Amino acid sequence: MELKPCNNKTSIVIGNGESRAEVNLSQFVNQYNMIGCNAVHRDVAVNHLVCCDKRMIEESIESPNTINTKIYVRKDYINYYSKLDTRINQLPEIPYIGESKLDKPINWGSGPYALIVSANLPADKIIMLGFDLYGTKNSFNNIYKDTIHYQPKQSKPIDHSYWEYQIAKVFENYPHKQFVIYNTENWKMPNKWKMPNVKFEVLAIKNLTFA
């Protein structure tokens, strides 16, 4: 799919939580810059795609939906994959220096990295879809569960503490960006995320529009 220049004031970052299952992502193509994680290309062509492990990199390279997509990979993989494909880019640096295990780049996943990619684009407003954090009914929460390269649906929830901490660091280090999280009415925003530049909106599928 051809991707054309689009709205530079607002970007959409797509996580793979199940809260976005009913959202038709194709309606946003060529209206907003879209930044996605891992297998989102199975459903829609995004402008920027973050893939943190080899399986997802190789799947994304072969996808017909990534012909015009910038694909971001870890520093450890850039030399190999950039020689194979011109779409490959290195993930941006983490915007701060920390000493804990949670601060190490190797422990950052695709969701937090996708937010850094978005924060380095011109848009002032960053919409977040599918950043659920928590498991569903004590099971793995991912829209692609039970498919290739993903865990079975009966798997236990992933510990969300890393995502919660790292995403809070993104909010903290980009105070001039406005982050708007869309999720279900009963979703609870972590206290660490409650900053002046972060807002929560209830996800209304039928009338989902962004200014």
Rosetta blueprint (number, residue, H / E / L):
1 M L
2 E L
3 L L
4 K L
5 P L
6 C L
7 N E
8 N E
9 K E
10 T E
11 S E
12 I E
13 V E
14 I E
15 G L
16 N L
17 G L
18 E H
19 S H
20 R H
21 A L
22 E L
23 V L
24 N L
25 L H
26 S H
27 Q H
28 F H
29 V L
30 N L
31 Q L
32 Y E
33 N E
34 M E
35 I E
36 G E
37 C E
38 N H
39 A H
40 V H
41 H H
42 R H
43 D L
44 V L
45 A L
46 V L
47 N L
48 H E
49 L E
50 V E
51 C L
52 C L
53 D L
54 K H
55 R H
56 M H
57 I H
58 E H
59 E H
60 S H
61 I H
62 E H
63 S L
64 P H
65 N H
66 T H
67 I L
68 N L
69 T L
70 K E
71 I E
72 Y E
73 V E
74 R L
75 K H
76 D H
77 Y H
78 I H
79 N H
80 Y H
81 Y H
82 S H
83 K H
84 L H
85 D L
86 T L
87 R L
88 I E
89 N E
90 Q E
91 L L
92 P L
93 E L
94 I L
95 P L
96 Y L
97 I L
98 G L
99 E L
100 S L
101 K H
102 L H
103 D H
104 K L
105 P H
106 I H
107 N H
108 W L
109 G L
110 S H
111 G H
112 P H
113 Y H
114 A H
115 L H
116 I H
117 V H
118 S H
119 A H
120 N L
121 L L
122 P L
123 A L
124 D L
125 K E
126 I E
127 I E
128 M E
129 L E
130 G L
131 F L
132 D L
133 L L
134 Y L
135 G L
136 T E
137 K L
138 N L
139 S E
140 F L
141 N L
142 N L
143 I L
144 Y L
145 K L
146 D L
147 T L
148 I L
149 H L
150 Y L
151 Q L
152 P L
153 K L
154 Q L
155 S L
156 K L
157 P L
158 I L
159 D L
160 H L
161 S H
162 Y H
163 W H
164 E H
165 Y H
166 Q H
167 I H
168 A H
169 K H
170 V H
171 F H
172 E H
173 N H
174 Y L
175 P L
176 H L
177 K L
178 Q E
179 F E
180 V E
181 I E
182 Y E
183 N E
184 T L
185 E L
186 N L
187 W L
188 K L
189 M L
190 P L
191 N H
192 K H
193 W H
194 K L
195 M L
196 P L
197 N L
198 V E
199 K E
200 F E
201 E E
202 V E
203 L L
204 A L
205 I H
206 K H
207 N H
208 L L
209 T L
210 F L
211 A L
